[in-house]
């Protein structure tokens, strides 16, 4: 009886050790699966990808004043790479305060190279106590080429206006079509050189795929400052075949994490 009792005790100890080892393996796997070892009680932060439409621009005001289709390419509308308005400045400051209160800091800031987006981003950051860990200027995040305001500026000129950011990777005529400002505007007046739906979809899908790849190492908070039509294409719901994206007002902020990782 004593031998049997001893064997039972040995087996119980062995099984207990197996359970402890298995729990340790499972715990370590769960922690490694999320990219780093963390204390047991530490919450794993959820990554957020937020997009912000630029602040009110001169073009936005002109379109409100002259909404008819025939006005679109009138000389008074030739506002190539236009500025934001005084109202837009106020919008950007307010959005920056809202964003800073919500997320605290920015790990990756992606900005369209159009000046209305760059100006908006610059004003947004004034509300933050620290600068973003990384800033990327992406031509793939620009607005669809449909209007004179969507024609961009030379990267050398942008670098002078926004010296904190790197524009050296952009081509001289980085916008759709790759032609000069004057050439692009001439084509546009004849309703040529515009970005087709197929071209827009290809570009924005390329941007989404790029964002998915870098998001794994980009940190917790990713912010994209971009444009209305771009956001519509970025957020089109392809799962229910409606293919209708989100329409945002100037400086409106929306979480697009689910759209990027769907």
N, C-alpha and C positions, 0 to 999 in steps of 0.2 A: 504493500500500500504506500509506503514511504517513497519507493521508486517511482510509482505512478504519479504521486503528488508532485514529486520533483520535476518530472517530465512535463507536467501540465504547467507548472510555474515557468519553466524555461520557454515553453511554446508561447505563453502569454507575453513574456518579455520580448521575445522575437517579433511577435505580431505588432506589439506596441511600437517597437523601433521602426518597423516597415511603414506603419502609418505615419510616424513623424517624418521619415525620409520622404515619403510620397507628398505630404503636405508642403515640405520645403521645396520639392521640385516644382509643384504646381504654382507655389507662390513666386518662385524665381522666374518661372516661364511667363507668368502674367506681368511681372514687372519688366522683363526684357522685351516683351511684345510691344510695349509702349515706348521703347527706345532708350530707356534709362532705368537704373535701379532707384526706387523711391522708398521711403519709410512706409510701413504698413498703413498708417492712418492718413498719409498725405493724399489729397485728392489730385487726380490727374487733370490738368487744365484742358478745357475744351477749346480747340482752335476755332477762331471766328474769321470769316472773310467778309468784309464790309465794303460796299461800293457807295460812293458819293457822287451825285451829279454836280457839275460845276455850278458856281454862283451865277446870278443873272448877268448876262453879257449884253453888249451893245446890239448884237444881232437879235437877241430875244426881244428887246424893246422895239426894234425896227419891224420885226415880224408881227408884233401886236399892232403897230401903227399901220402896216401895209400887209394885210393878211392874204390878199388875192394872189393866186398862182402867177398871174402875169407880172406881178411886182417883184417876184423872187430874184430876177437877174437884172433889175433896173440899176443904173449907175449908183443911185443912192444906197443900194444894198451891197456895194462892193467893199465890204468890211473884212478884208483878209486878216485872218488870225487876230480877231478883235479882243479888246480888253473887257473886263467885267465892269459893271457900273458901280456907283456909290451905294446903291441898294445892295448890289452883289457883295460889296465889301462887308456890309453889315451882316448879310446872310452867312458869309464865310466865318466871321467872328463868332456868331451865335452857334453855328454848326460845330465849330472847333471846341467850344465850351461843352456842348452836349456830348461830343465824342470823347473828350478827355475825362469827363465824369463817368462815362459808360465803361471805357476800356483802360483808362489810366496811362497806357503807353502803346506805342506802335512798334512792332518788330520789323515789318516790311511795309514800305509805302511804295505803291506803283502809281505812276502818274502819266497821263497822256501828254505828248509834247506840245499840244496846242496851248497857247498862252492863257486862255481863260481857265483851263484846268490847272496849269502851273501857278497862276496867281491865287486861285482858290486854295490849293494845297499849302502854299506859303503862308497864307493867313490862318488856315486851320491849325498849323503847327504852333502858332503863337500861344495857344491855350495850353500847350503841353510843357511840363517842367523839364522833360528830356527829349532829345531829338530821336527820330526813328533809328533803329539799329542798322537798317539798310534802306536806301532809296534807289528805285529803278525807274528810269524814263523809258516807257515802252510805246513804240509807234503802233504796235498791234492794239493798243488801248485807245487809239484816236477815234474821232467821230467818223461816221460814214461820210464819204465824199459826195455831198449832194448840194452844198451851198458855198458861196465865196468864203464864209467864215471858217470853213473846214480846210482851207488851204493853209499850210503851216509856214513856219519861219526857218531861216537858216540856223543850224545848230550853233554856229559860232556867235550869232547874235543872241541866241537864247542863253548861252553860257555867260555872256556879259551881263544879262539881265538877272540871271539866277545862278550866281557863281558857286553856290554851295552844292550844286548838283552836276552830275557828269552827263554831257551830251555827245561825247566824242565818238560813241558807237553809232550815231545816227548818220545816214547819208545826207548829202547836201540838200537834195529835194526828197525828203523821206516820206512825204505824203503820197496818197494814191496816184498812180500814173507816172511818178518820178520826173515830172517836167517842172520848169520854173513856175513861179507864181503867175507871171504874166501869161505864159503859155497855157497854164491850167485854167485861168480865168477866161481866156479867149475861147477855149474849148467848151467851158461850162456855159457861156452865153449862147452857144449853139446847141446846148443840151447834149454835149459830148464829153467824154472823159469822166463820167460819173461812175461811182462804184455800184456794180450790180448786186442783186440779192445773193447770187451765187458766190461772188467774190467776198462779200461781207460775211457770209456764213463760214466760208473757208478760213478767213482771217480770224474770226472770233472763236471758232473751234480750235484753231492753232493756239490762241491765247489761253483758252481753257485747259488744253492739254499741257501747255507750259506751266500754268499755275498749279495744276495737280502735281506735277513733278517736283516743283520747288517748294510746295507747301509743307512737305514732310520735314524740311530743314529750316523753314522760314520763321519758326516761332509761333507764339500763341495768337497774335493779332496782326492780320493782314488788312491793309486799307488800300482801296483803289479809287483814285479820283479821275473821273472820266466823263461820259456824255450820255445824253438821253437815248438816242437811237442805239448806241453801243450797248447800254444797259438792257434795252428791250431785246436785242438779239442774244445777249448773254444769259438772260433769264427765261428764254422761251421754254415753255413746258412741253417737251416732246413726248411725255409719257401718256398724255391723253389726247394727242393729235390736235389740240387747239392751236398750238404754235403761237400763243399770245404771250408776250413778255410783259414785264413791269414798266409802267410809265411813271417816272419820278419828276417832281418839281425841282426847281433850283435848290441845291444844297440839301436835298432830301437824302437820308441815309437808310440803307436797307442791308440786312444780313443775307448774303447769297451763298453761304457755305453749302447748303443742300443742293443748289444748282450746279456748283462746281464739282462736287463729289458724287453726283447722282450717277 
